[in-house]
Amino acid sequence: MDVKGWAITAGIGAAAGAVAILMMPRNNPTRRLAAKAANKMEDVAWKVGDTISAKMDDFEL
């Protein structure tokens, strides 16, 4: 399997897993853990975006 096929398969698997977790009750420990992980990933994404924006603002053409 090439990289493209693997990436598509992994993406479909991740989407299916996310749907399964979202179908769980809100008080389920697995769902709470997934929500914490998603929140941390969102925070990291914002920090990376801010850092890139700051670097681009400092960059002159």
N, C-alpha and C positions, 0 to 999 in steps of 0.2 A: 504494500500500500504506500502510495506516495504521500508527501507532506500535505497536499491539498485534501486528499481523501481523509487523512487522519484528522485534520483540523475540522472538517465538516462533521465527521463522526463524533468528535469530542464536543463540538458545539451543540449537536442534537442531544447528546447525552446530558450535557449540562442543563439545557433547556428542560428536558424531561425531569431531571432531578429537582430543578427549581419549581416546576409545576407540582410535583409530588409534595415538596415541603410546604408550598402555599396552601395545599389542600388539608394540611394538618390543622388541628385546633390551635388557637392562639396561645394557649397555655402549655403547649407541648414543648419540652426542653429542646428538642432538635430544632424546632422552628425559632425559638428564642435565640439559640446559638447561631443559626443562619442569619437572623436579623442583625445580631451584633457584628458578625463578620461582614455583612453587607455595609453596615454603617461605617466600620473601620476602613473598608475599601473605598467608600465614597470620600472619606476624609483624606485618605492618601491621594486619591485622584485630584481633589481640589488643591492640595499642597503642591503636587507636581505641576498642575496647570498654572498655579500662581508663580512658581519658580520659573517655569518656561516663559511666562509673560514678562516677568521681571528681567530675565536675561535678554529677551527680545527688545525690551524698552531700552536697555543699556547698549544694545548693538546698533552701530551706526553704519549706514551704507556708504 
